[in-house]
Amino acid sequence: MSTVFVNAPALLPSSVAINLRRLVVIRAIAIAGQAAAVWVAVTNLHMALPLRPLVAIFAAMAVVNLLSWLWLKLEFAVREAGLFAQLLLDAAALTGLLYFSGGATNPFVMLYLLPLAFAAAALPGRYAWIMAGMSTAGYTCLMFYYVPLPHSPGVHADDFGLHVLGMWLGFVMSAGLIAGFAVRMSATVRDRDRMLAGLREQELRAERVLALGTLAAGAAHELGTPLSTMAVLVKDMEPDKPMPGEKLGILRSQISRCKEILSSLSAAAGQVRAESGTSLALDAWLGDIMRKWVAVRPGVKPRWRFAGKQPAPRIVAEQTLSQAITNLLNNAADASPEAVEIEGRWSEDTLTLEIADRGPGLAPEVQKSAGEPFITTKGEGLGLGLFLAYTTLTRLGGEVRLLAREGGGGVLCRLRLPLAPLRVNGS
């Protein structure tokens, strides 16, 4: 399922590639329109334009357009800098065409607005400003350096009218292309926004399923401790002999704990993260975890100390996080039941929790692959508890580190968790 969400955006063309495709279309229209204008000027108006450089520029831009189309067909990556370079080529080609056809006096000089409008709409602001500077510089140079437009034989008196007509045609062409591009660009933005909204919704659903799966796996793992205790008690039972009251009390407490674990899983099954926990002060939440854990591990004598800024921040007591901490406590208790020490510290932004034992310590494979499934710090077990703790803490932006404990051996498990994902608004 995660593969779908990770790879789905990669299957869609980037916005830069979409804009390059539009540029190819607009460039083809511009080349055709400019070539038609030159053809009309030469054949109908009998202007002696320098055709060789003009045709060379048209051919060069046609080749660039063809290469750009092939680039898109081959689905190579398209970068913003590459799109901007193509716009610079368009501006340079337009400058060359205008230089050989009247410079700033050419009525089609307003076509400088096309690459500028494209850059402003499709690229970051710095590219638009660079394009504005380059276009202004080109326009300014064309006011002084250009090949004058030759007069049309027999229409000298109507040169101004032809100039006005050319300005009108240039305006219509520029306005049509800019408006068409703006409409398509806004449609693309709306489509991409809808797509991103859909992906965000899918991601939230996936996170919800992941949280529920982690909760279920944690509950199954957590059930292992009371079930193991009950199995030992039942094994020691003898037929026709009553069970001692102490053992019966332990058995009842373990059954009660199993019911509590299953009830918490059922309650969270149809809820999102913020609804699957209770708003508690951080110190009260940690104390509640310790109280429940000690109740199901009667043979363990832990020592704990919690300290931090008072009043402690209020958080959402998420069930999966409680399970993760309980799993780590169980690991420490299994390693050394008589020597488990827990120290918790918190600030406004971070909770640090250290769980230490005096067990056999860290094996080399555990130090290398801690947090992977089926890697355990105990002599037996699947390592699922440690893996679930890593998964839960990582999902909430935290981390788990296993360190070799100094002074007598053992393991120090250090959790660091940002409180922002769990903080209650206003606390």
Secondary structure, DSSP 8 states (H G I E B T S, - for coil): -HHHHHHTGGGS--HHHHHHHHHHHHHHHHHHHHHHHHHHHHHTS-----HHHHHHHHHHHHHHHHHHHHHHHTT----HHHHHHHHHHHHHHHHHHHHTTTGGGSGGGGGGHHHHHHHHHHS-HHHHHHHHHHHHHHHHHHTTS-------TT-GGGHHHHHHHHHHHHHHHHHHHHHHHHHHHHHHHHHHHHHHHHHHHHHHHHHHHHHHHHHHHHHHHHHHHHHHHHHHHHHH--TTS---HHHHHHHHHHHHHHHHHHHHHHHHTT--GGGSSEEEEHHHHHHHHHHHHHHH-TT---EEEEEESSS--EEEE-HHHHHHHHHHHHHHHHH-TT--EEEEEE-SSEEEEEEE--SS---HHHHHHTTSTT--SSSSS-SHHHHHHHHHHHHTT-EEEEEE-TTT--EEEEEEEESTTTB-TT-
